[in-house]
Amino acid sequence: MSLRERLVKALIIVSKDGVFTRESLKSVSGLGDSMIDEFIGSLINDGGVLVRVGDGYKSVMPPHRLIRYFVDRGGVYVDLESVSRYLPWDEFEALIRLVFEEWGGI
């Protein structure tokens, strides 16, 4: 798994419940400060994917849309099986619906 894939997976995991901290992203990804800061900065500045909320961050899109964003724009492989276990049931359903509707059941 590439570093970016690790960051994306960690982001999906920590952002599913709303506001998350830099430290939680760092802990789940297992990556260093500079990688975390660069990743968060790029998602705030370049993509508008994250917004700052107090001392934390929040994704502007739900997890299933985050997955689509990274696959479509970032060319990142997202292991749906491993990520799906971290999603609440309604997000898992939305992800399955997305796969069938937009990716033709791939």
Secondary structure, 3 states (H helix, E strand, C coil): CCHHHHHHHHHHHHHCCCCECHHHHHHHHCCCHHHHHHHHHHHHHCCCCEEEECCEEEECCCHHHHHHHHHHHHCCCCCHHHHHCCCCHHHHHHHHHHHHHHCCCC
